[in-house]
Amino acid sequence: VDQVLLPAEFRRLPTGDHVIGFELAAMIRICRSDVLRAAIAREHIDHRIDMKNFDAAVDLPHRFDRGDRRAHELALHFVAAISCASPRTSEQVVLSRVGRDLYEKFFRNYTRKQWGIDPSQLDAQVAARIPVRTNRDDRYFTDNFQFMPNHGFTRLFENMLDHKNITLALGADYRELRKHVSFENLIYTGPIDEFFEYRYGKLPYRSLRFEHETLNKEWRQPVAVVNYPNDFDYTRVTEFKHLTGQNNPRTSIVYEFPQSSGDPYYPVPQPKNAAIYAKYRALAEQQQNVHFVGRLATYRYYNMDQVIGQALTTYRKLRREDSRCDQSTNIKHHSARLLQRV
Protein backbone atom coordinates (compact mmCIF):
# COMPACT_ATOMS: atom_id res chain seq x y z
CA VAL A 1 0.00 0.00 0.00
CA ASP A 2 1.50 3.32 -1.06
CA GLN A 3 -1.21 5.74 0.03
CA VAL A 4 -4.40 5.79 2.03
CA LEU A 5 -6.50 8.84 1.25
CA LEU A 6 -9.42 9.45 3.55
CA PRO A 7 -12.08 12.13 2.98
CA ALA A 8 -13.21 14.61 5.58
CA GLU A 9 -16.08 12.35 6.62
CA PHE A 10 -13.62 9.85 8.12
CA ARG A 11 -13.07 10.65 11.76
CA ARG A 12 -13.38 8.96 15.11
CA LEU A 13 -17.07 8.26 15.60
CA PRO A 14 -19.02 6.83 18.52
CA THR A 15 -20.49 3.45 17.70
CA GLY A 16 -22.85 0.90 19.13
CA ASP A 17 -21.95 -2.69 19.90
CA HIS A 18 -20.07 -4.57 17.20
CA VAL A 19 -18.96 -8.16 17.63
CA ILE A 20 -16.99 -9.72 14.79
CA GLY A 21 -18.70 -12.99 13.90
CA PHE A 22 -17.43 -15.50 11.36
CA GLU A 23 -18.38 -18.95 10.20
CA LEU A 24 -15.09 -19.57 8.41
CA ALA A 25 -11.97 -20.43 10.37
CA ALA A 26 -9.91 -18.98 7.52
CA MET A 27 -11.26 -15.51 8.30
CA ILE A 28 -10.20 -15.86 11.92
CA ARG A 29 -6.68 -16.88 10.92
CA ILE A 30 -6.44 -13.67 8.91
CA CYS A 31 -7.70 -11.57 11.82
CA ARG A 32 -5.17 -13.22 14.12
CA SER A 33 -2.30 -12.54 11.74
CA ASP A 34 0.23 -9.73 11.88
CA VAL A 35 -1.75 -7.91 9.19
CA LEU A 36 -4.16 -6.60 11.82
CA ARG A 37 -1.79 -6.88 14.77
CA ALA A 38 -4.70 -6.92 17.20
CA ALA A 39 -5.04 -9.74 19.71
CA ILE A 40 -8.44 -11.27 20.29
CA ALA A 41 -9.93 -10.53 23.69
CA ARG A 42 -11.56 -13.86 24.42
CA GLU A 43 -11.90 -17.14 22.59
CA HIS A 44 -15.64 -16.65 22.29
CA ILE A 45 -18.18 -13.92 23.01
CA ASP A 46 -21.87 -14.81 23.12
CA HIS A 47 -24.26 -11.98 22.29
CA ARG A 48 -27.27 -13.08 24.35
CA ILE A 49 -30.92 -12.08 24.63
CA ASP A 50 -32.79 -11.52 27.90
CA MET A 51 -35.24 -14.42 27.60
CA LYS A 52 -37.12 -13.60 30.82
CA ASN A 53 -38.31 -10.26 29.50
CA PHE A 54 -39.07 -11.89 26.15
CA ASP A 55 -41.26 -14.54 27.80
CA ALA A 56 -43.14 -11.91 29.81
CA ALA A 57 -43.77 -9.77 26.74
CA VAL A 58 -45.27 -12.54 24.61
CA ASP A 59 -46.79 -14.72 27.36
CA LEU A 60 -45.24 -17.95 26.10
CA PRO A 61 -46.92 -21.21 27.14
CA HIS A 62 -45.30 -22.85 30.17
CA ARG A 63 -44.69 -25.97 28.09
CA PHE A 64 -41.88 -24.09 26.32
CA ASP A 65 -39.57 -25.01 29.21
CA ARG A 66 -36.19 -26.47 28.36
CA GLY A 67 -36.26 -30.16 27.68
CA ASP A 68 -39.84 -30.27 26.39
CA ARG A 69 -39.75 -32.66 23.44
CA ARG A 70 -42.63 -30.86 21.76
CA ALA A 71 -41.11 -27.38 22.13
CA HIS A 72 -40.41 -27.07 18.41
CA GLU A 73 -43.97 -28.01 17.41
CA LEU A 74 -45.43 -25.70 20.07
CA ALA A 75 -43.28 -22.83 18.85
CA LEU A 76 -44.41 -23.28 15.27
CA HIS A 77 -48.04 -23.33 16.40
CA PHE A 78 -47.57 -20.28 18.62
CA VAL A 79 -46.03 -18.00 16.01
CA ALA A 80 -48.73 -18.91 13.46
CA ALA A 81 -46.59 -17.77 10.55
CA ILE A 82 -48.37 -16.36 7.52
CA SER A 83 -47.36 -18.17 4.35
CA CYS A 84 -45.54 -16.11 1.73
CA ALA A 85 -43.64 -17.96 -0.98
CA SER A 86 -41.42 -15.07 -2.13
CA PRO A 87 -41.35 -12.21 0.39
CA ARG A 88 -40.51 -8.85 -1.19
CA THR A 89 -40.83 -6.59 1.84
CA SER A 90 -39.54 -6.77 5.40
CA GLU A 91 -43.11 -7.03 6.64
CA GLN A 92 -43.72 -10.12 4.52
CA VAL A 93 -40.46 -11.69 5.72
CA VAL A 94 -41.33 -11.26 9.41
CA LEU A 95 -44.94 -12.36 9.01
CA SER A 96 -43.82 -15.49 7.15
CA ARG A 97 -41.40 -16.34 9.97
CA VAL A 98 -43.08 -15.41 13.25
CA GLY A 99 -46.66 -14.40 12.50
CA ARG A 100 -48.73 -11.30 13.21
CA ASP A 101 -48.51 -11.23 17.03
CA LEU A 102 -44.72 -11.10 17.35
CA TYR A 103 -44.51 -8.82 14.32
CA GLU A 104 -46.68 -6.20 16.00
CA LYS A 105 -44.99 -6.52 19.41
CA PHE A 106 -41.34 -6.55 18.37
CA PHE A 107 -40.70 -5.73 14.73
CA ARG A 108 -43.06 -3.16 13.31
CA ASN A 109 -42.47 -0.16 15.59
CA TYR A 110 -38.76 -0.88 15.98
CA THR A 111 -38.39 -0.85 12.20
CA ARG A 112 -40.33 2.40 11.95
CA LYS A 113 -37.98 4.04 14.45
CA GLN A 114 -34.81 2.63 12.90
CA TRP A 115 -35.62 3.32 9.25
CA GLY A 116 -38.23 6.07 9.38
CA ILE A 117 -40.61 4.04 7.20
CA ASP A 118 -43.01 1.14 7.67
CA PRO A 119 -41.67 -2.42 7.16
CA SER A 120 -44.14 -2.82 4.30
CA GLN A 121 -42.08 -0.24 2.37
CA LEU A 122 -38.68 -1.73 3.19
CA ASP A 123 -36.87 -4.33 1.11
CA ALA A 124 -36.93 -7.93 2.34
CA GLN A 125 -33.14 -8.05 2.84
CA VAL A 126 -33.36 -5.97 6.05
CA ALA A 127 -35.59 -8.35 8.01
CA ALA A 128 -33.95 -11.38 6.41
CA ARG A 129 -30.82 -10.59 8.48
CA ILE A 130 -32.68 -11.24 11.74
CA PRO A 131 -32.25 -14.80 13.06
CA VAL A 132 -35.38 -16.75 14.00
CA ARG A 133 -35.17 -20.00 15.97
CA THR A 134 -37.79 -22.22 17.58
CA ASN A 135 -35.70 -23.28 20.58
CA ARG A 136 -34.21 -21.88 23.80
CA ASP A 137 -30.88 -20.87 22.30
CA ASP A 138 -30.72 -17.28 23.61
CA ARG A 139 -27.71 -16.19 21.54
CA TYR A 140 -28.43 -13.46 19.01
CA PHE A 141 -25.69 -14.78 16.70
CA THR A 142 -24.73 -18.43 16.25
CA ASP A 143 -21.48 -17.92 14.33
CA ASN A 144 -18.77 -20.39 15.25
CA PHE A 145 -16.34 -17.54 15.92
CA GLN A 146 -17.34 -14.35 17.76
CA PHE A 147 -14.66 -11.94 18.89
CA MET A 148 -13.80 -8.45 20.10
CA PRO A 149 -10.43 -6.75 19.44
CA ASN A 150 -8.33 -6.94 22.59
CA HIS A 151 -7.88 -3.16 22.88
CA GLY A 152 -11.00 -2.05 21.01
CA PHE A 153 -11.69 -1.08 17.41
CA THR A 154 -10.00 2.32 17.64
CA ARG A 155 -6.66 0.71 18.53
CA LEU A 156 -7.17 -1.91 15.83
CA PHE A 157 -7.46 0.72 13.10
CA GLU A 158 -4.62 2.78 14.56
CA ASN A 159 -2.39 -0.30 14.32
CA MET A 160 -3.51 -1.02 10.77
CA LEU A 161 -2.70 2.53 9.66
CA ASP A 162 0.62 2.71 11.50
CA HIS A 163 2.88 1.93 8.54
CA LYS A 164 5.63 3.86 6.77
CA ASN A 165 3.91 3.44 3.40
CA ILE A 166 0.60 4.88 4.59
CA THR A 167 -0.14 8.59 4.66
CA LEU A 168 -3.26 9.51 6.61
CA ALA A 169 -5.00 12.72 5.54
CA LEU A 170 -7.80 13.91 7.82
CA GLY A 171 -10.01 16.95 7.34
CA ALA A 172 -9.38 16.79 3.60
CA ASP A 173 -11.51 16.27 0.51
CA TYR A 174 -10.25 13.30 -1.49
CA ARG A 175 -11.21 15.03 -4.74
CA GLU A 176 -8.66 17.73 -3.96
CA LEU A 177 -6.04 15.17 -2.95
CA ARG A 178 -6.49 13.23 -6.19
CA LYS A 179 -5.18 16.26 -8.08
CA HIS A 180 -1.84 15.94 -6.31
CA VAL A 181 -1.44 12.19 -5.77
CA SER A 182 -1.03 9.56 -8.47
CA PHE A 183 -2.24 6.01 -7.92
CA GLU A 184 -2.43 2.66 -9.63
CA ASN A 185 -5.61 1.64 -7.81
CA LEU A 186 -8.11 3.66 -5.80
CA ILE A 187 -10.31 1.88 -3.24
CA TYR A 188 -13.34 4.01 -2.46
CA THR A 189 -15.53 3.29 0.59
CA GLY A 190 -17.59 6.49 0.79
CA PRO A 191 -21.10 7.15 -0.56
CA ILE A 192 -21.20 6.25 -4.24
CA ASP A 193 -23.53 9.13 -5.12
CA GLU A 194 -21.03 11.59 -3.65
CA PHE A 195 -18.22 10.10 -5.76
CA PHE A 196 -20.16 10.97 -8.91
CA GLU A 197 -21.21 14.37 -7.53
CA TYR A 198 -24.87 13.33 -7.24
CA ARG A 199 -25.37 13.07 -11.00
CA TYR A 200 -28.59 11.08 -10.56
CA GLY A 201 -29.60 12.66 -7.27
CA LYS A 202 -28.79 11.85 -3.65
CA LEU A 203 -29.26 8.37 -2.26
CA PRO A 204 -30.90 8.32 1.20
CA TYR A 205 -28.99 7.02 4.22
CA ARG A 206 -29.99 6.57 7.84
CA SER A 207 -27.77 7.85 10.62
CA LEU A 208 -27.57 7.58 14.40
CA ARG A 209 -27.13 9.96 17.30
CA PHE A 210 -25.40 8.51 20.36
CA GLU A 211 -25.87 9.63 23.94
CA HIS A 212 -23.30 8.24 26.38
CA GLU A 213 -23.83 7.94 30.11
CA THR A 214 -21.71 6.63 32.99
CA LEU A 215 -23.61 5.25 35.96
CA ASN A 216 -22.48 4.86 39.57
CA LYS A 217 -23.59 1.24 39.66
CA GLU A 218 -21.96 -2.00 38.62
CA TRP A 219 -24.58 -3.06 36.08
CA ARG A 220 -27.50 -1.39 34.34
CA GLN A 221 -29.09 -4.29 32.43
CA PRO A 222 -28.85 -8.11 32.28
CA VAL A 223 -27.40 -8.33 28.75
CA ALA A 224 -25.23 -6.24 26.43
CA VAL A 225 -28.07 -4.81 24.35
CA VAL A 226 -31.69 -4.13 25.27
CA ASN A 227 -34.00 -3.13 22.42
CA TYR A 228 -37.00 -0.84 22.90
CA PRO A 229 -39.37 -1.45 19.99
CA ASN A 230 -42.40 0.40 21.34
CA ASP A 231 -41.18 2.90 23.94
CA PHE A 232 -38.91 5.97 23.85
CA ASP A 233 -37.25 7.65 20.86
CA TYR A 234 -34.11 5.51 21.10
CA THR A 235 -34.05 2.00 19.67
CA ARG A 236 -31.65 0.31 22.06
CA VAL A 237 -29.28 0.70 25.00
CA THR A 238 -25.86 -0.95 24.99
CA GLU A 239 -23.84 -1.74 28.12
CA PHE A 240 -20.30 -2.40 26.96
CA LYS A 241 -18.99 -4.29 29.99
CA HIS A 242 -20.97 -7.33 28.90
CA LEU A 243 -18.85 -7.44 25.74
CA THR A 244 -15.45 -6.28 26.98
CA GLY A 245 -15.32 -8.33 30.19
CA GLN A 246 -14.13 -5.36 32.25
CA ASN A 247 -14.43 -5.35 36.04
CA ASN A 248 -15.42 -1.96 37.43
CA PRO A 249 -17.84 -0.69 40.10
CA ARG A 250 -19.26 1.76 37.52
CA THR A 251 -20.69 1.09 34.08
CA SER A 252 -20.97 2.92 30.76
CA ILE A 253 -23.98 2.78 28.46
CA VAL A 254 -25.03 4.39 25.20
CA TYR A 255 -28.46 5.24 23.81
CA GLU A 256 -28.99 5.05 20.03
CA PHE A 257 -31.34 7.54 18.35
CA PRO A 258 -31.96 6.91 14.62
CA GLN A 259 -32.19 9.96 12.37
CA SER A 260 -32.20 10.87 8.69
CA SER A 261 -29.41 13.48 8.91
CA GLY A 262 -25.80 13.09 10.01
CA ASP A 263 -23.02 10.72 9.01
CA PRO A 264 -24.32 8.05 6.61
CA TYR A 265 -24.47 4.64 8.33
CA TYR A 266 -27.21 2.62 6.65
CA PRO A 267 -28.31 2.52 3.01
CA VAL A 268 -32.11 2.48 2.81
CA PRO A 269 -33.15 -0.64 0.85
CA GLN A 270 -36.17 0.32 -1.26
CA PRO A 271 -36.91 -0.38 -4.95
CA LYS A 272 -36.74 3.31 -5.90
CA ASN A 273 -33.33 3.64 -4.23
CA ALA A 274 -32.09 0.45 -5.89
CA ALA A 275 -33.01 1.94 -9.27
CA ILE A 276 -30.94 5.06 -8.56
CA TYR A 277 -28.03 3.00 -7.30
CA ALA A 278 -28.11 0.86 -10.46
CA LYS A 279 -27.34 3.99 -12.47
CA TYR A 280 -24.39 4.83 -10.23
CA ARG A 281 -23.15 1.24 -10.38
CA ALA A 282 -23.14 1.45 -14.18
CA LEU A 283 -20.92 4.53 -13.90
CA ALA A 284 -18.69 2.75 -11.38
CA GLU A 285 -18.14 -0.16 -13.74
CA GLN A 286 -16.80 2.27 -16.33
CA GLN A 287 -14.11 3.59 -13.99
CA GLN A 288 -10.55 2.51 -14.58
CA ASN A 289 -8.67 1.22 -11.51
CA VAL A 290 -11.30 2.48 -9.06
CA HIS A 291 -12.81 -0.13 -6.74
CA PHE A 292 -15.99 0.48 -4.73
CA VAL A 293 -16.07 -1.42 -1.42
CA GLY A 294 -18.33 -1.41 1.64
CA ARG A 295 -21.85 -0.43 2.65
CA LEU A 296 -21.84 3.10 1.30
CA ALA A 297 -19.93 2.47 -1.92
CA THR A 298 -22.08 -0.52 -2.93
CA TYR A 299 -25.28 0.69 -1.24
CA ARG A 300 -25.95 -2.59 0.57
CA TYR A 301 -26.70 -3.35 4.20
CA TYR A 302 -23.70 -5.59 4.95
CA ASN A 303 -22.78 -7.15 8.27
CA MET A 304 -19.24 -6.64 9.51
CA ASP A 305 -18.01 -10.08 8.43
CA GLN A 306 -19.46 -9.50 4.96
CA VAL A 307 -17.63 -6.19 4.59
CA ILE A 308 -14.35 -7.77 5.70
CA GLY A 309 -14.94 -10.60 3.23
CA GLN A 310 -15.60 -8.10 0.44
CA ALA A 311 -12.42 -6.21 1.29
CA LEU A 312 -10.35 -9.41 1.25
CA THR A 313 -11.90 -10.45 -2.06
CA THR A 314 -10.97 -7.08 -3.56
CA TYR A 315 -7.42 -7.44 -2.22
CA ARG A 316 -7.02 -10.92 -3.70
CA LYS A 317 -8.34 -9.67 -7.04
CA LEU A 318 -5.84 -6.80 -7.13
CA ARG A 319 -3.03 -9.12 -6.09
CA ARG A 320 -3.85 -11.56 -8.91
CA GLU A 321 -3.87 -8.69 -11.39
CA ASP A 322 -0.48 -7.51 -10.12
CA SER A 323 0.89 -11.04 -10.43
CA ARG A 324 -0.33 -11.31 -14.02
CA CYS A 325 1.27 -7.95 -14.82
CA ASP A 326 4.55 -9.10 -13.27
CA GLN A 327 4.43 -12.36 -15.23
CA SER A 328 3.68 -10.48 -18.44
CA THR A 329 6.60 -8.11 -17.80
CA ASN A 330 8.95 -11.02 -17.07
CA ILE A 331 7.88 -12.79 -20.27
CA LYS A 332 8.55 -9.64 -22.31
CA HIS A 333 11.98 -9.19 -20.72
CA HIS A 334 12.81 -12.86 -21.26
CA SER A 335 11.68 -12.67 -24.90
CA ALA A 336 13.78 -9.55 -25.42
CA ARG A 337 16.87 -11.32 -24.05
CA LEU A 338 16.25 -14.29 -26.36
CA LEU A 339 15.97 -11.98 -29.36
CA GLN A 340 19.21 -10.27 -28.40
CA ARG A 341 20.96 -13.65 -28.29
CA VAL A 342 19.56 -14.56 -31.70
HELIX and SHEET records of a PDB file:
HELIX    1   1 ALA A   25  CYS A   31  1                                   7    
HELIX    2   2 MET A   51  VAL A   58  1                                   8    
HELIX    3   3 HIS A   62  PHE A   64  5                                   3    
HELIX    4   4 ALA A   71  VAL A   79  1                                   9    
HELIX    5   5 SER A   90  LEU A  102  1                                  13    
HELIX    6   6 TYR A  103  PHE A  107  3                                   5    
HELIX    7   7 ARG A  108  TRP A  115  1                                   8    
HELIX    8   8 PRO A  119  GLN A  121  5                                   3    
HELIX    9   9 ALA A  124  ALA A  128  1                                   5    
HELIX   10  10 GLY A  152  LEU A  161  1                                  10    
HELIX   11  11 TYR A  174  LEU A  177  1                                   4    
HELIX   12  12 ILE A  192  PHE A  195  1                                   4    
HELIX   13  13 LYS A  241  THR A  244  1                                   4    
HELIX   14  14 PRO A  271  GLU A  285  1                                  15    
HELIX   15  15 ARG A  295  THR A  298  1                                   4    
HELIX   16  16 MET A  304  ARG A  341  1                                  38    
SHEET    1   A 2 ILE A  20  PHE A  22  0                                        
SHEET    2   A 2 PHE A 145  PHE A 147 -1                                        
SHEET    1   B 2 LEU A 186  TYR A 188  0                                        
SHEET    2   B 2 VAL A 290  PHE A 292  1                                        
SHEET    1   C 5 VAL A 225  ASN A 227  0                                        
SHEET    2   C 5 ARG A 236  GLU A 239 -1                                        
SHEET    3   C 5 THR A 251  GLN A 259 -1                                        
SHEET    4   C 5 TYR A 205  LEU A 215 -1                                        
SHEET    5   C 5 TYR A 266  PRO A 267 -1                                        
END                                                                             
